[in-house]
Amino acid sequence: MTVTVRVRRIYEPPEPDDGRRVLVDRLWPRGLAKDEAQVDEWPKGLTPSTELRKWYHGGGAYEEFRRRYEAELDGPEAAELLDGLRKSARKGRVTLLTASKTPEESHAQVLAELLRS
């Protein structure tokens, strides 16, 4: 079965074909009202730890961030949430939302690739 997952910046307006809109950031995006964002789910247990997030934003390399984040996702809570999100993606499109200015090199991209595999 095909899994359709995409990554978008949360500041972009919602689109009709977004499907299930899932915020994958630990912190709520600055300057964005909750009703404006139209988020269906906010599983904070899938977000990188505060320590990892700070390390990456402090200049850590993306490949090392990716490795560490995937290790965090092996934990029981994250694995359960990831499985639930994977089931949602099998039923219809899931759009992972992030405030990251470079979503293609973010935790959202890592999640999308894991959901597609």
Phi and psi restraints in degrees (range 20) as a CNS / XPLOR table:
assign (resid 1 and name C) (resid 2 and name N)
       (resid 2 and name CA) (resid 2 and name C) 1.0 -77.4 20.0 2
assign (resid 2 and name N) (resid 2 and name CA)
       (resid 2 and name C) (resid 3 and name N) 1.0 135.2 20.0 2
assign (resid 2 and name C) (resid 3 and name N)
       (resid 3 and name CA) (resid 3 and name C) 1.0 -107.5 20.0 2
assign (resid 3 and name N) (resid 3 and name CA)
       (resid 3 and name C) (resid 4 and name N) 1.0 123.0 20.0 2
assign (resid 3 and name C) (resid 4 and name N)
       (resid 4 and name CA) (resid 4 and name C) 1.0 -108.3 20.0 2
assign (resid 4 and name N) (resid 4 and name CA)
       (resid 4 and name C) (resid 5 and name N) 1.0 107.5 20.0 2
assign (resid 4 and name C) (resid 5 and name N)
       (resid 5 and name CA) (resid 5 and name C) 1.0 -129.9 20.0 2
assign (resid 5 and name N) (resid 5 and name CA)
       (resid 5 and name C) (resid 6 and name N) 1.0 134.8 20.0 2
assign (resid 5 and name C) (resid 6 and name N)
       (resid 6 and name CA) (resid 6 and name C) 1.0 -134.5 20.0 2
assign (resid 6 and name N) (resid 6 and name CA)
       (resid 6 and name C) (resid 7 and name N) 1.0 163.2 20.0 2
assign (resid 6 and name C) (resid 7 and name N)
       (resid 7 and name CA) (resid 7 and name C) 1.0 -117.7 20.0 2
assign (resid 7 and name N) (resid 7 and name CA)
       (resid 7 and name C) (resid 8 and name N) 1.0 132.6 20.0 2
assign (resid 7 and name C) (resid 8 and name N)
       (resid 8 and name CA) (resid 8 and name C) 1.0 -139.0 20.0 2
assign (resid 8 and name N) (resid 8 and name CA)
       (resid 8 and name C) (resid 9 and name N) 1.0 156.7 20.0 2
assign (resid 8 and name C) (resid 9 and name N)
       (resid 9 and name CA) (resid 9 and name C) 1.0 -75.4 20.0 2
assign (resid 9 and name N) (resid 9 and name CA)
       (resid 9 and name C) (resid 10 and name N) 1.0 138.5 20.0 2
assign (resid 9 and name C) (resid 10 and name N)
       (resid 10 and name CA) (resid 10 and name C) 1.0 -68.0 20.0 2
assign (resid 10 and name N) (resid 10 and name CA)
       (resid 10 and name C) (resid 11 and name N) 1.0 -20.1 20.0 2
assign (resid 10 and name C) (resid 11 and name N)
       (resid 11 and name CA) (resid 11 and name C) 1.0 -77.4 20.0 2
assign (resid 11 and name N) (resid 11 and name CA)
       (resid 11 and name C) (resid 12 and name N) 1.0 -12.0 20.0 2
assign (resid 11 and name C) (resid 12 and name N)
       (resid 12 and name CA) (resid 12 and name C) 1.0 -76.5 20.0 2
assign (resid 12 and name N) (resid 12 and name CA)
       (resid 12 and name C) (resid 13 and name N) 1.0 142.5 20.0 2
assign (resid 12 and name C) (resid 13 and name N)
       (resid 13 and name CA) (resid 13 and name C) 1.0 -62.0 20.0 2
assign (resid 13 and name N) (resid 13 and name CA)
       (resid 13 and name C) (resid 14 and name N) 1.0 144.0 20.0 2
assign (resid 13 and name C) (resid 14 and name N)
       (resid 14 and name CA) (resid 14 and name C) 1.0 -58.2 20.0 2
assign (resid 14 and name N) (resid 14 and name CA)
       (resid 14 and name C) (resid 15 and name N) 1.0 147.1 20.0 2
assign (resid 14 and name C) (resid 15 and name N)
       (resid 15 and name CA) (resid 15 and name C) 1.0 -118.8 20.0 2
assign (resid 15 and name N) (resid 15 and name CA)
       (resid 15 and name C) (resid 16 and name N) 1.0 149.8 20.0 2
assign (resid 15 and name C) (resid 16 and name N)
       (resid 16 and name CA) (resid 16 and name C) 1.0 -57.0 20.0 2
assign (resid 16 and name N) (resid 16 and name CA)
       (resid 16 and name C) (resid 17 and name N) 1.0 -30.6 20.0 2
assign (resid 16 and name C) (resid 17 and name N)
       (resid 17 and name CA) (resid 17 and name C) 1.0 -94.7 20.0 2
assign (resid 17 and name N) (resid 17 and name CA)
       (resid 17 and name C) (resid 18 and name N) 1.0 17.9 20.0 2
assign (resid 17 and name C) (resid 18 and name N)
       (resid 18 and name CA) (resid 18 and name C) 1.0 -66.1 20.0 2
assign (resid 18 and name N) (resid 18 and name CA)
       (resid 18 and name C) (resid 19 and name N) 1.0 -27.9 20.0 2
assign (resid 18 and name C) (resid 19 and name N)
       (resid 19 and name CA) (resid 19 and name C) 1.0 69.6 20.0 2
assign (resid 19 and name N) (resid 19 and name CA)
       (resid 19 and name C) (resid 20 and name N) 1.0 -139.1 20.0 2
assign (resid 19 and name C) (resid 20 and name N)
       (resid 20 and name CA) (resid 20 and name C) 1.0 -76.7 20.0 2
assign (resid 20 and name N) (resid 20 and name CA)
       (resid 20 and name C) (resid 21 and name N) 1.0 121.3 20.0 2
assign (resid 20 and name C) (resid 21 and name N)
       (resid 21 and name CA) (resid 21 and name C) 1.0 -96.9 20.0 2
assign (resid 21 and name N) (resid 21 and name CA)
       (resid 21 and name C) (resid 22 and name N) 1.0 117.4 20.0 2
assign (resid 21 and name C) (resid 22 and name N)
       (resid 22 and name CA) (resid 22 and name C) 1.0 -121.4 20.0 2
assign (resid 22 and name N) (resid 22 and name CA)
       (resid 22 and name C) (resid 23 and name N) 1.0 116.6 20.0 2
assign (resid 22 and name C) (resid 23 and name N)
       (resid 23 and name CA) (resid 23 and name C) 1.0 -79.0 20.0 2
assign (resid 23 and name N) (resid 23 and name CA)
       (resid 23 and name C) (resid 24 and name N) 1.0 125.3 20.0 2
assign (resid 23 and name C) (resid 24 and name N)
       (resid 24 and name CA) (resid 24 and name C) 1.0 -115.3 20.0 2
assign (resid 24 and name N) (resid 24 and name CA)
       (resid 24 and name C) (resid 25 and name N) 1.0 24.2 20.0 2
assign (resid 24 and name C) (resid 25 and name N)
       (resid 25 and name CA) (resid 25 and name C) 1.0 -101.6 20.0 2
assign (resid 25 and name N) (resid 25 and name CA)
       (resid 25 and name C) (resid 26 and name N) 1.0 146.2 20.0 2
assign (resid 25 and name C) (resid 26 and name N)
       (resid 26 and name CA) (resid 26 and name C) 1.0 -70.3 20.0 2
assign (resid 26 and name N) (resid 26 and name CA)
       (resid 26 and name C) (resid 27 and name N) 1.0 -37.1 20.0 2
assign (resid 26 and name C) (resid 27 and name N)
       (resid 27 and name CA) (resid 27 and name C) 1.0 -103.8 20.0 2
assign (resid 27 and name N) (resid 27 and name CA)
       (resid 27 and name C) (resid 28 and name N) 1.0 145.2 20.0 2
assign (resid 27 and name C) (resid 28 and name N)
       (resid 28 and name CA) (resid 28 and name C) 1.0 -67.5 20.0 2
assign (resid 28 and name N) (resid 28 and name CA)
       (resid 28 and name C) (resid 29 and name N) 1.0 137.9 20.0 2
assign (resid 28 and name C) (resid 29 and name N)
       (resid 29 and name CA) (resid 29 and name C) 1.0 -62.8 20.0 2
assign (resid 29 and name N) (resid 29 and name CA)
       (resid 29 and name C) (resid 30 and name N) 1.0 135.1 20.0 2
assign (resid 29 and name C) (resid 30 and name N)
       (resid 30 and name CA) (resid 30 and name C) 1.0 -62.8 20.0 2
assign (resid 30 and name N) (resid 30 and name CA)
       (resid 30 and name C) (resid 31 and name N) 1.0 138.9 20.0 2
assign (resid 30 and name C) (resid 31 and name N)
       (resid 31 and name CA) (resid 31 and name C) 1.0 73.3 20.0 2
assign (resid 31 and name N) (resid 31 and name CA)
       (resid 31 and name C) (resid 32 and name N) 1.0 13.5 20.0 2
assign (resid 31 and name C) (resid 32 and name N)
       (resid 32 and name CA) (resid 32 and name C) 1.0 -119.2 20.0 2
assign (resid 32 and name N) (resid 32 and name CA)
       (resid 32 and name C) (resid 33 and name N) 1.0 122.1 20.0 2
assign (resid 32 and name C) (resid 33 and name N)
       (resid 33 and name CA) (resid 33 and name C) 1.0 -74.5 20.0 2
assign (resid 33 and name N) (resid 33 and name CA)
       (resid 33 and name C) (resid 34 and name N) 1.0 144.3 20.0 2
assign (resid 33 and name C) (resid 34 and name N)
       (resid 34 and name CA) (resid 34 and name C) 1.0 -61.4 20.0 2
assign (resid 34 and name N) (resid 34 and name CA)
       (resid 34 and name C) (resid 35 and name N) 1.0 -38.4 20.0 2
assign (resid 34 and name C) (resid 35 and name N)
       (resid 35 and name CA) (resid 35 and name C) 1.0 -70.2 20.0 2
assign (resid 35 and name N) (resid 35 and name CA)
       (resid 35 and name C) (resid 36 and name N) 1.0 -29.3 20.0 2
assign (resid 35 and name C) (resid 36 and name N)
       (resid 36 and name CA) (resid 36 and name C) 1.0 -70.2 20.0 2
assign (resid 36 and name N) (resid 36 and name CA)
       (resid 36 and name C) (resid 37 and name N) 1.0 -34.3 20.0 2
assign (resid 36 and name C) (resid 37 and name N)
       (resid 37 and name CA) (resid 37 and name C) 1.0 -73.5 20.0 2
assign (resid 37 and name N) (resid 37 and name CA)
       (resid 37 and name C) (resid 38 and name N) 1.0 -28.6 20.0 2
assign (resid 37 and name C) (resid 38 and name N)
       (resid 38 and name CA) (resid 38 and name C) 1.0 51.9 20.0 2
assign (resid 38 and name N) (resid 38 and name CA)
       (resid 38 and name C) (resid 39 and name N) 1.0 55.5 20.0 2
assign (resid 38 and name C) (resid 39 and name N)
       (resid 39 and name CA) (resid 39 and name C) 1.0 -89.9 20.0 2
assign (resid 39 and name N) (resid 39 and name CA)
       (resid 39 and name C) (resid 40 and name N) 1.0 130.4 20.0 2
assign (resid 39 and name C) (resid 40 and name N)
       (resid 40 and name CA) (resid 40 and name C) 1.0 -88.3 20.0 2
assign (resid 40 and name N) (resid 40 and name CA)
       (resid 40 and name C) (resid 41 and name N) 1.0 -27.2 20.0 2
assign (resid 40 and name C) (resid 41 and name N)
       (resid 41 and name CA) (resid 41 and name C) 1.0 -153.2 20.0 2
assign (resid 41 and name N) (resid 41 and name CA)
       (resid 41 and name C) (resid 42 and name N) 1.0 145.9 20.0 2
assign (resid 41 and name C) (resid 42 and name N)
       (resid 42 and name CA) (resid 42 and name C) 1.0 -138.3 20.0 2
assign (resid 42 and name N) (resid 42 and name CA)
       (resid 42 and name C) (resid 43 and name N) 1.0 76.9 20.0 2
assign (resid 42 and name C) (resid 43 and name N)
       (resid 43 and name CA) (resid 43 and name C) 1.0 -81.5 20.0 2
assign (resid 43 and name N) (resid 43 and name CA)
       (resid 43 and name C) (resid 44 and name N) 1.0 88.2 20.0 2
assign (resid 43 and name C) (resid 44 and name N)
       (resid 44 and name CA) (resid 44 and name C) 1.0 -61.0 20.0 2
assign (resid 44 and name N) (resid 44 and name CA)
       (resid 44 and name C) (resid 45 and name N) 1.0 -22.5 20.0 2
assign (resid 44 and name C) (resid 45 and name N)
       (resid 45 and name CA) (resid 45 and name C) 1.0 -69.0 20.0 2
assign (resid 45 and name N) (resid 45 and name CA)
       (resid 45 and name C) (resid 46 and name N) 1.0 -10.1 20.0 2
assign (resid 45 and name C) (resid 46 and name N)
       (resid 46 and name CA) (resid 46 and name C) 1.0 -97.5 20.0 2
assign (resid 46 and name N) (resid 46 and name CA)
       (resid 46 and name C) (resid 47 and name N) 1.0 -3.1 20.0 2
assign (resid 46 and name C) (resid 47 and name N)
       (resid 47 and name CA) (resid 47 and name C) 1.0 -86.1 20.0 2
assign (resid 47 and name N) (resid 47 and name CA)
       (resid 47 and name C) (resid 48 and name N) 1.0 155.2 20.0 2
assign (resid 47 and name C) (resid 48 and name N)
       (resid 48 and name CA) (resid 48 and name C) 1.0 -62.0 20.0 2
assign (resid 48 and name N) (resid 48 and name CA)
       (resid 48 and name C) (resid 49 and name N) 1.0 149.4 20.0 2
assign (resid 48 and name C) (resid 49 and name N)
       (resid 49 and name CA) (resid 49 and name C) 1.0 -60.4 20.0 2
assign (resid 49 and name N) (resid 49 and name CA)
       (resid 49 and name C) (resid 50 and name N) 1.0 157.3 20.0 2
assign (resid 49 and name C) (resid 50 and name N)
       (resid 50 and name CA) (resid 50 and name C) 1.0 -57.3 20.0 2
assign (resid 50 and name N) (resid 50 and name CA)
       (resid 50 and name C) (resid 51 and name N) 1.0 -41.7 20.0 2
assign (resid 50 and name C) (resid 51 and name N)
       (resid 51 and name CA) (resid 51 and name C) 1.0 -62.2 20.0 2
assign (resid 51 and name N) (resid 51 and name CA)
       (resid 51 and name C) (resid 52 and name N) 1.0 -44.1 20.0 2
assign (resid 51 and name C) (resid 52 and name N)
       (resid 52 and name CA) (resid 52 and name C) 1.0 -67.7 20.0 2
assign (resid 52 and name N) (resid 52 and name CA)
       (resid 52 and name C) (resid 53 and name N) 1.0 -41.8 20.0 2
assign (resid 52 and name C) (resid 53 and name N)
       (resid 53 and name CA) (resid 53 and name C) 1.0 -59.8 20.0 2
assign (resid 53 and name N) (resid 53 and name CA)
       (resid 53 and name C) (resid 54 and name N) 1.0 -46.4 20.0 2
assign (resid 53 and name C) (resid 54 and name N)
       (resid 54 and name CA) (resid 54 and name C) 1.0 -64.8 20.0 2
assign (resid 54 and name N) (resid 54 and name CA)
       (resid 54 and name C) (resid 55 and name N) 1.0 -39.9 20.0 2
assign (resid 54 and name C) (resid 55 and name N)
       (resid 55 and name CA) (resid 55 and name C) 1.0 -59.8 20.0 2
assign (resid 55 and name N) (resid 55 and name CA)
       (resid 55 and name C) (resid 56 and name N) 1.0 -46.7 20.0 2
assign (resid 55 and name C) (resid 56 and name N)
       (resid 56 and name CA) (resid 56 and name C) 1.0 -65.2 20.0 2
assign (resid 56 and name N) (resid 56 and name CA)
       (resid 56 and name C) (resid 57 and name N) 1.0 -46.0 20.0 2
assign (resid 56 and name C) (resid 57 and name N)
       (resid 57 and name CA) (resid 57 and name C) 1.0 -68.4 20.0 2
assign (resid 57 and name N) (resid 57 and name CA)
       (resid 57 and name C) (resid 58 and name N) 1.0 -18.0 20.0 2
assign (resid 57 and name C) (resid 58 and name N)
       (resid 58 and name CA) (resid 58 and name C) 1.0 -83.5 20.0 2
assign (resid 58 and name N) (resid 58 and name CA)
       (resid 58 and name C) (resid 59 and name N) 1.0 3.9 20.0 2
assign (resid 58 and name C) (resid 59 and name N)
       (resid 59 and name CA) (resid 59 and name C) 1.0 114.9 20.0 2
assign (resid 59 and name N) (resid 59 and name CA)
       (resid 59 and name C) (resid 60 and name N) 1.0 10.2 20.0 2
assign (resid 59 and name C) (resid 60 and name N)
       (resid 60 and name CA) (resid 60 and name C) 1.0 -64.7 20.0 2
assign (resid 60 and name N) (resid 60 and name CA)
       (resid 60 and name C) (resid 61 and name N) 1.0 150.2 20.0 2
assign (resid 60 and name C) (resid 61 and name N)
       (resid 61 and name CA) (resid 61 and name C) 1.0 -73.4 20.0 2
assign (resid 61 and name N) (resid 61 and name CA)
       (resid 61 and name C) (resid 62 and name N) 1.0 141.9 20.0 2
assign (resid 61 and name C) (resid 62 and name N)
       (resid 62 and name CA) (resid 62 and name C) 1.0 -59.9 20.0 2
assign (resid 62 and name N) (resid 62 and name CA)
       (resid 62 and name C) (resid 63 and name N) 1.0 -44.5 20.0 2
assign (resid 62 and name C) (resid 63 and name N)
       (resid 63 and name CA) (resid 63 and name C) 1.0 -62.1 20.0 2
assign (resid 63 and name N) (resid 63 and name CA)
       (resid 63 and name C) (resid 64 and name N) 1.0 -38.2 20.0 2
assign (resid 63 and name C) (resid 64 and name N)
       (resid 64 and name CA) (resid 64 and name C) 1.0 -71.0 20.0 2
assign (resid 64 and name N) (resid 64 and name CA)
       (resid 64 and name C) (resid 65 and name N) 1.0 -39.2 20.0 2
assign (resid 64 and name C) (resid 65 and name N)
       (resid 65 and name CA) (resid 65 and name C) 1.0 -58.1 20.0 2
assign (resid 65 and name N) (resid 65 and name CA)
       (resid 65 and name C) (resid 66 and name N) 1.0 -47.2 20.0 2
assign (resid 65 and name C) (resid 66 and name N)
       (resid 66 and name CA) (resid 66 and name C) 1.0 -57.7 20.0 2
assign (resid 66 and name N) (resid 66 and name CA)
       (resid 66 and name C) (resid 67 and name N) 1.0 -46.6 20.0 2
assign (resid 66 and name C) (resid 67 and name N)
       (resid 67 and name CA) (resid 67 and name C) 1.0 -60.7 20.0 2
assign (resid 67 and name N) (resid 67 and name CA)
       (resid 67 and name C) (resid 68 and name N) 1.0 -46.7 20.0 2
assign (resid 67 and name C) (resid 68 and name N)
       (resid 68 and name CA) (resid 68 and name C) 1.0 -66.2 20.0 2
assign (resid 68 and name N) (resid 68 and name CA)
       (resid 68 and name C) (resid 69 and name N) 1.0 -39.4 20.0 2
assign (resid 68 and name C) (resid 69 and name N)
       (resid 69 and name CA) (resid 69 and name C) 1.0 -66.3 20.0 2
assign (resid 69 and name N) (resid 69 and name CA)
       (resid 69 and name C) (resid 70 and name N) 1.0 -42.9 20.0 2
assign (resid 69 and name C) (resid 70 and name N)
       (resid 70 and name CA) (resid 70 and name C) 1.0 -61.0 20.0 2
assign (resid 70 and name N) (resid 70 and name CA)
       (resid 70 and name C) (resid 71 and name N) 1.0 -35.8 20.0 2
assign (resid 70 and name C) (resid 71 and name N)
       (resid 71 and name CA) (resid 71 and name C) 1.0 -64.9 20.0 2
assign (resid 71 and name N) (resid 71 and name CA)
       (resid 71 and name C) (resid 72 and name N) 1.0 -40.0 20.0 2
assign (resid 71 and name C) (resid 72 and name N)
       (resid 72 and name CA) (resid 72 and name C) 1.0 -63.6 20.0 2
assign (resid 72 and name N) (resid 72 and name CA)
       (resid 72 and name C) (resid 73 and name N) 1.0 -35.6 20.0 2
assign (resid 72 and name C) (resid 73 and name N)
       (resid 73 and name CA) (resid 73 and name C) 1.0 -71.2 20.0 2
assign (resid 73 and name N) (resid 73 and name CA)
       (resid 73 and name C) (resid 74 and name N) 1.0 -10.0 20.0 2
assign (resid 73 and name C) (resid 74 and name N)
       (resid 74 and name CA) (resid 74 and name C) 1.0 -77.4 20.0 2
assign (resid 74 and name N) (resid 74 and name CA)
       (resid 74 and name C) (resid 75 and name N) 1.0 -11.8 20.0 2
assign (resid 74 and name C) (resid 75 and name N)
       (resid 75 and name CA) (resid 75 and name C) 1.0 -65.3 20.0 2
assign (resid 75 and name N) (resid 75 and name CA)
       (resid 75 and name C) (resid 76 and name N) 1.0 156.4 20.0 2
assign (resid 75 and name C) (resid 76 and name N)
       (resid 76 and name CA) (resid 76 and name C) 1.0 -60.3 20.0 2
assign (resid 76 and name N) (resid 76 and name CA)
       (resid 76 and name C) (resid 77 and name N) 1.0 -43.5 20.0 2
assign (resid 76 and name C) (resid 77 and name N)
       (resid 77 and name CA) (resid 77 and name C) 1.0 -64.7 20.0 2
assign (resid 77 and name N) (resid 77 and name CA)
       (resid 77 and name C) (resid 78 and name N) 1.0 -47.9 20.0 2
assign (resid 77 and name C) (resid 78 and name N)
       (resid 78 and name CA) (resid 78 and name C) 1.0 -63.9 20.0 2
assign (resid 78 and name N) (resid 78 and name CA)
       (resid 78 and name C) (resid 79 and name N) 1.0 -41.4 20.0 2
assign (resid 78 and name C) (resid 79 and name N)
       (resid 79 and name CA) (resid 79 and name C) 1.0 -61.6 20.0 2
assign (resid 79 and name N) (resid 79 and name CA)
       (resid 79 and name C) (resid 80 and name N) 1.0 -40.1 20.0 2
assign (resid 79 and name C) (resid 80 and name N)
       (resid 80 and name CA) (resid 80 and name C) 1.0 -66.3 20.0 2
assign (resid 80 and name N) (resid 80 and name CA)
       (resid 80 and name C) (resid 81 and name N) 1.0 -43.7 20.0 2
assign (resid 80 and name C) (resid 81 and name N)
       (resid 81 and name CA) (resid 81 and name C) 1.0 -65.2 20.0 2
assign (resid 81 and name N) (resid 81 and name CA)
       (resid 81 and name C) (resid 82 and name N) 1.0 -40.2 20.0 2
assign (resid 81 and name C) (resid 82 and name N)
       (resid 82 and name CA) (resid 82 and name C) 1.0 -63.1 20.0 2
assign (resid 82 and name N) (resid 82 and name CA)
       (resid 82 and name C) (resid 83 and name N) 1.0 -40.9 20.0 2
assign (resid 82 and name C) (resid 83 and name N)
       (resid 83 and name CA) (resid 83 and name C) 1.0 -62.9 20.0 2
assign (resid 83 and name N) (resid 83 and name CA)
       (resid 83 and name C) (resid 84 and name N) 1.0 -42.6 20.0 2
assign (resid 83 and name C) (resid 84 and name N)
       (resid 84 and name CA) (resid 84 and name C) 1.0 -63.1 20.0 2
assign (resid 84 and name N) (resid 84 and name CA)
       (resid 84 and name C) (resid 85 and name N) 1.0 -40.7 20.0 2
assign (resid 84 and name C) (resid 85 and name N)
       (resid 85 and name CA) (resid 85 and name C) 1.0 -68.0 20.0 2
assign (resid 85 and name N) (resid 85 and name CA)
       (resid 85 and name C) (resid 86 and name N) 1.0 -37.2 20.0 2
assign (resid 85 and name C) (resid 86 and name N)
       (resid 86 and name CA) (resid 86 and name C) 1.0 -62.8 20.0 2
assign (resid 86 and name N) (resid 86 and name CA)
       (resid 86 and name C) (resid 87 and name N) 1.0 -40.4 20.0 2
assign (resid 86 and name C) (resid 87 and name N)
       (resid 87 and name CA) (resid 87 and name C) 1.0 -63.8 20.0 2
assign (resid 87 and name N) (resid 87 and name CA)
       (resid 87 and name C) (resid 88 and name N) 1.0 -41.2 20.0 2
assign (resid 87 and name C) (resid 88 and name N)
       (resid 88 and name CA) (resid 88 and name C) 1.0 -61.2 20.0 2
assign (resid 88 and name N) (resid 88 and name CA)
       (resid 88 and name C) (resid 89 and name N) 1.0 -41.9 20.0 2
assign (resid 88 and name C) (resid 89 and name N)
       (resid 89 and name CA) (resid 89 and name C) 1.0 -67.0 20.0 2
assign (resid 89 and name N) (resid 89 and name CA)
       (resid 89 and name C) (resid 90 and name N) 1.0 -27.7 20.0 2
assign (resid 89 and name C) (resid 90 and name N)
       (resid 90 and name CA) (resid 90 and name C) 1.0 -72.4 20.0 2
assign (resid 90 and name N) (resid 90 and name CA)
       (resid 90 and name C) (resid 91 and name N) 1.0 -24.1 20.0 2
assign (resid 90 and name C) (resid 91 and name N)
       (resid 91 and name CA) (resid 91 and name C) 1.0 -86.6 20.0 2
assign (resid 91 and name N) (resid 91 and name CA)
       (resid 91 and name C) (resid 92 and name N) 1.0 -24.2 20.0 2
assign (resid 91 and name C) (resid 92 and name N)
       (resid 92 and name CA) (resid 92 and name C) 1.0 176.6 20.0 2
assign (resid 92 and name N) (resid 92 and name CA)
       (resid 92 and name C) (resid 93 and name N) 1.0 174.0 20.0 2
assign (resid 92 and name C) (resid 93 and name N)
       (resid 93 and name CA) (resid 93 and name C) 1.0 -58.5 20.0 2
assign (resid 93 and name N) (resid 93 and name CA)
       (resid 93 and name C) (resid 94 and name N) 1.0 140.2 20.0 2
assign (resid 93 and name C) (resid 94 and name N)
       (resid 94 and name CA) (resid 94 and name C) 1.0 -122.7 20.0 2
assign (resid 94 and name N) (resid 94 and name CA)
       (resid 94 and name C) (resid 95 and name N) 1.0 131.0 20.0 2
assign (resid 94 and name C) (resid 95 and name N)
       (resid 95 and name CA) (resid 95 and name C) 1.0 -111.3 20.0 2
assign (resid 95 and name N) (resid 95 and name CA)
       (resid 95 and name C) (resid 96 and name N) 1.0 118.2 20.0 2
assign (resid 95 and name C) (resid 96 and name N)
       (resid 96 and name CA) (resid 96 and name C) 1.0 -87.4 20.0 2
assign (resid 96 and name N) (resid 96 and name CA)
       (resid 96 and name C) (resid 97 and name N) 1.0 126.4 20.0 2
assign (resid 96 and name C) (resid 97 and name N)
       (resid 97 and name CA) (resid 97 and name C) 1.0 -108.8 20.0 2
assign (resid 97 and name N) (resid 97 and name CA)
       (resid 97 and name C) (resid 98 and name N) 1.0 135.8 20.0 2
assign (resid 97 and name C) (resid 98 and name N)
       (resid 98 and name CA) (resid 98 and name C) 1.0 -143.5 20.0 2
assign (resid 98 and name N) (resid 98 and name CA)
       (resid 98 and name C) (resid 99 and name N) 1.0 152.9 20.0 2
assign (resid 98 and name C) (resid 99 and name N)
       (resid 99 and name CA) (resid 99 and name C) 1.0 -87.1 20.0 2
assign (resid 99 and name N) (resid 99 and name CA)
       (resid 99 and name C) (resid 100 and name N) 1.0 -4.8 20.0 2
assign (resid 99 and name C) (resid 100 and name N)
       (resid 100 and name CA) (resid 100 and name C) 1.0 -54.4 20.0 2
assign (resid 100 and name N) (resid 100 and name CA)
       (resid 100 and name C) (resid 101 and name N) 1.0 136.7 20.0 2
assign (resid 100 and name C) (resid 101 and name N)
       (resid 101 and name CA) (resid 101 and name C) 1.0 -75.2 20.0 2
assign (resid 101 and name N) (resid 101 and name CA)
       (resid 101 and name C) (resid 102 and name N) 1.0 -17.7 20.0 2
assign (resid 101 and name C) (resid 102 and name N)
       (resid 102 and name CA) (resid 102 and name C) 1.0 -127.8 20.0 2
assign (resid 102 and name N) (resid 102 and name CA)
       (resid 102 and name C) (resid 103 and name N) 1.0 73.7 20.0 2
assign (resid 102 and name C) (resid 103 and name N)
       (resid 103 and name CA) (resid 103 and name C) 1.0 -58.9 20.0 2
assign (resid 103 and name N) (resid 103 and name CA)
       (resid 103 and name C) (resid 104 and name N) 1.0 -26.2 20.0 2
assign (resid 103 and name C) (resid 104 and name N)
       (resid 104 and name CA) (resid 104 and name C) 1.0 -71.3 20.0 2
assign (resid 104 and name N) (resid 104 and name CA)
       (resid 104 and name C) (resid 105 and name N) 1.0 -14.7 20.0 2
assign (resid 104 and name C) (resid 105 and name N)
       (resid 105 and name CA) (resid 105 and name C) 1.0 -126.1 20.0 2
assign (resid 105 and name N) (resid 105 and name CA)
       (resid 105 and name C) (resid 106 and name N) 1.0 54.0 20.0 2
assign (resid 105 and name C) (resid 106 and name N)
       (resid 106 and name CA) (resid 106 and name C) 1.0 -134.9 20.0 2
assign (resid 106 and name N) (resid 106 and name CA)
       (resid 106 and name C) (resid 107 and name N) 1.0 173.5 20.0 2
assign (resid 106 and name C) (resid 107 and name N)
       (resid 107 and name CA) (resid 107 and name C) 1.0 -61.3 20.0 2
assign (resid 107 and name N) (resid 107 and name CA)
       (resid 107 and name C) (resid 108 and name N) 1.0 -30.1 20.0 2
assign (resid 107 and name C) (resid 108 and name N)
       (resid 108 and name CA) (resid 108 and name C) 1.0 -62.5 20.0 2
assign (resid 108 and name N) (resid 108 and name CA)
       (resid 108 and name C) (resid 109 and name N) 1.0 -38.9 20.0 2
assign (resid 108 and name C) (resid 109 and name N)
       (resid 109 and name CA) (resid 109 and name C) 1.0 -66.5 20.0 2
assign (resid 109 and name N) (resid 109 and name CA)
       (resid 109 and name C) (resid 110 and name N) 1.0 -40.9 20.0 2
assign (resid 109 and name C) (resid 110 and name N)
       (resid 110 and name CA) (resid 110 and name C) 1.0 -60.3 20.0 2
assign (resid 110 and name N) (resid 110 and name CA)
       (resid 110 and name C) (resid 111 and name N) 1.0 -46.6 20.0 2
assign (resid 110 and name C) (resid 111 and name N)
       (resid 111 and name CA) (resid 111 and name C) 1.0 -60.2 20.0 2
assign (resid 111 and name N) (resid 111 and name CA)
       (resid 111 and name C) (resid 112 and name N) 1.0 -45.4 20.0 2
assign (resid 111 and name C) (resid 112 and name N)
       (resid 112 and name CA) (resid 112 and name C) 1.0 -58.3 20.0 2
assign (resid 112 and name N) (resid 112 and name CA)
       (resid 112 and name C) (resid 113 and name N) 1.0 -44.3 20.0 2
assign (resid 112 and name C) (resid 113 and name N)
       (resid 113 and name CA) (resid 113 and name C) 1.0 -66.1 20.0 2
assign (resid 113 and name N) (resid 113 and name CA)
       (resid 113 and name C) (resid 114 and name N) 1.0 -37.6 20.0 2
assign (resid 113 and name C) (resid 114 and name N)
       (resid 114 and name CA) (resid 114 and name C) 1.0 -66.3 20.0 2
assign (resid 114 and name N) (resid 114 and name CA)
       (resid 114 and name C) (resid 115 and name N) 1.0 -38.7 20.0 2
assign (resid 114 and name C) (resid 115 and name N)
       (resid 115 and name CA) (resid 115 and name C) 1.0 -68.0 20.0 2
assign (resid 115 and name N) (resid 115 and name CA)
       (resid 115 and name C) (resid 116 and name N) 1.0 -33.0 20.0 2
assign (resid 115 and name C) (resid 116 and name N)
       (resid 116 and name CA) (resid 116 and name C) 1.0 -76.8 20.0 2
assign (resid 116 and name N) (resid 116 and name CA)
       (resid 116 and name C) (resid 117 and name N) 1.0 -21.0 20.0 2
